[in-house]
Amino acid sequence: MGHATIEWVYIGVVIAVLAYVGADSWNVERLLDHAPAEAKVVKVTGQQWFWTFEHEDGTREVGELHLTKGVPYRFEVTSKDVIHSFNMPDFVTMIDAVPGRINTVWMAPDQTGEYLIQCREYCGFSHYQMRATLVVEEGSAEAGVTPAAAEMTPSKGATATAG
């Protein structure tokens, strides 16, 4: 067995390892990018200098978002004016809000409590005040209804979307 044979075996092993790592990475990325089919949709709109949220049932919230623990949510994020960045640092979730474009990100909160939502893209004079509160509450995971959402009613002109 000469040097050429050993080199070809080495090259084959390296290519096999790289192919395995690449395939596994592709699979992980695919799982992270696609929200579960049962995920509830929350439309997020950034504008100078606050966040608005609209749930599937038409319920709208400004500056505060109520979610249920254990329920997956898909956020459809856009902006009305300039580029913002929707960030929930405690859940390691961040995506840009771009005017005229809808970007999506998903998560399933696993802890109850109050958390920070902030803009991570400089968007103008009062950028530092562009914050909101994420409230994760216990609730019926099957029904997907939070205690706070059950008390709220859709605002005028809001329409429920087909889920």
Secondary structure, DSSP 8 states (H G I E B T S, - for coil): --HHHHHHHHHHHHHHHHHHHHHHHHHHHHHHHS--TT-EEEEEEEETTEEEEEETTS-EEESEEEEETT--EEEEEEESSS-EEEEEGGGTEEEEE-BT--EEEEE---S-EEEEEEE-S--STTGGG-EEEEEEE--BTTTTB-HHHHH----TT------
